[in-house]
């Protein structure tokens, strides 16, 4: 199963009839992460009137929670959660801090403002595309190293952490569904002389520039 989450915290702000809505979006992996981040935002904005939040943890059937934090029921937390659902982002928290500008917005105005603030943060936040990935550790003779380096570059697979001792050792990280095929390619490229040690699949995140982020999976709370 694949999912999308955030690569880093991101902040956006909108103004609606003189009220400031500051949306902080966080990648999270647990309820504890969410609670810690909410407390951090409250400490950063002690004079704000409201700290509305929503979060989703897990994939498939995520654990979800939201709070209107004193705003009229249904006008704040749930709209923020709906933005997360529409954008398909998991393991994420959004806290929208409101500084009241002196003009009442009404229920529809609040829904619109909280929706726009959450969307502003989540749309522009850096993303991680997460899926089960397999680490393949390859050991080969020096005579095969140049060919493997070339073939991997042609296949756009990154060779990671090569070490040079009695033999050359490096690893690649590929989607779980491609792992057997890639291991077979190493055998084909070296006439069966390269050794491939495949690690168990684990959820990892891929940034837009190709950087691998480990340990991004979390099971939803029971």
N, C-alpha and C positions, 0 to 999 in steps of 0.2 A: 504494500500500500504506500502510495506517495502522498506527501502533503507539503503545504507551504507555511513557513513561519517567518519571523523577522531575524535579520542578521545582527541587529543592534538596536538600541533605544533610539527613538526618533520623536521630535517635538514639532508641533505645528500650532498655529494660533489664528483664530478668526475674531472679528469684531461684529457684534449684532446689536444694533441700537445702543451703542456705548458699553455694552457688557463684553468683557474679554472672556473668551473660551480658549483655554490652553490645553491641548491634547498631548499627553505623553503616552507613547506606545512602547511596550517592553516585550521582548521575548522571555517567556517563562517556561519552567518545566515542572512546577509544583505549586500547590496552594501556598506553601511557605514563601516561595519566590514572589507570588502575587501580593501577599500581605506585606512583605518587606518593601516592595516597590511602592505600594499605596502609602505606607507610612513615610517613605522618602519624599513623595510628592507633598503630602500634608505638611511635613516639616519645612519644605521649601516655600510653601505658600500659606503661612499660618493665618493670614488675614482674609483669605478667600472665603466666600460664602458657601460654596459647594465643591465637593470632590466626587463627582460621579464616576463610577467605574463599571467595567464589564470584563470578564475573561473567559477563555476557553482552554481547557487542558486535555490532552489526549487526542486520538485520531479515530475516525469511524463514527463512534457515538461519544463525543467529547463531554467532559464535565464542564458545565457552564454556570456562571453566577454573575449577577449584576446588582447594582445599588443605585437608587435615585438620590441618595444622600440629602434628603429634605426637599427635593423638587417634587412637584405633583406626580402622583403615581403614573407610571407609563410614559412620562415625557422625556426621560433622560437615559437611565441605564439600559433599558430595553432597546431604544434606538441605536445606542452604541454597539450593543451585541449584534443587532441585525446587520450593521455595517460589516462586522467581522464575518458573519455567515455569508453575506453576499459576495465578499471578496475571497472567501475560501481560505482564510488564514487561521491556523491552529497554534496552540501553545503560545498564546498572546494575551496581553493585558493592555487595556487602554483606560487611562484616568483622564477625565476632562475636568479641569479646574475652572470655576467660573468666578469672576470678579463682577459683581452686580454694578451696572452702569446707571441705575436710577430709573429706568424705564421698564415697565412690566412687558413681557413678551407674549404672554398667553400660552396656552397649551400647544397650539400649532407652531408658534414661534420657537418654543423651547425644543420641540421635537426636531424642527428644521436645524436649529443652531447646533444641537448636540450631534445630530447626524453629520452635518457638514464638518464639524471639528474633528470627529473621529475619522471621517473619510479623508480629510486633509492629511492626517498623520499616517494612516495606513496605506494610502495610495502612493505616497512618496518615500515611505520607509524602505531601507534596503532589505531585500528578501533572501531567504534560503529555500531552495528546492530540495526537499528531503526525501530519501528513499533508502531501502536496504542496499548496502554496498558491501563488497567483499575485498579484503586486502589479500593480494597474492604476492608472496615473497619468492623471488626468483634468484636462483644461484646458477651461474654459468661460467664457462671458461672465458679467458680473455679473448680467445680467438672468435668468440661469438658476440662479444659485447658491442662492437661497432655496428654489426648488423641489427641487433636488437634495438639499439638506440635509434637507428634509422627507421626501422619498421614501426616502432612506437610513435615516433614523430609523424610518420605518414598516417597512422591510425588516430592521431590526436589523443593519445593516452600518455599522461605524464609519468616519466620515470622518476621515482622518488628515492632520495637518500641512498645513492649508490656508495658502496664501500668496496675497497680494493685490498684484498689479502691474497691467500692462496688461490681464491676464485673471486669473481665479482658477484656481489649480492646487492639487490635493490628490490623495491616493491612498487606495485601499481595498485590503484584502487578503482574498481569498476562496478557498475550496477550488478546486482545479484544475478539477474537474468542473462548477463553477458559473460559471467565468470568462467563457465565451462568452455565456452568458445575461445576466450582469450587464452586460457591455459593450453588448449589444443594448439593455438597459433604459436605459442612459445615452443611447443614440441616440434611443430612443422618447421619453424625457422631455424631450429638447431639440430634437426634430425634426431630428435628425442633425447638430446644430451642435457638440456636445461632441466633443472629441478624446480618444480612449483609447489609451494606449500600454501594452501588456501586456508585463510582464517574464517571462522563463522561469520555469517552476514550480520551486520549491525547498521542501525539507522545513522546516516551521516547527511550533512547538508552541503549543498554546492552553491557557492556564491556566483554572481554573474561573471566574475573574472576567473572562475575555475578553481578557486580555493576550496579545499575540503575542510569542513567543520565537523569534528567528531562529537559523539555523545549528545545528540539532539532529540532522541526518542524518550518519551515518558509514558507510562501506562496511566489511564485515568484513575482517579481515586475510587476506591470501592465504597 
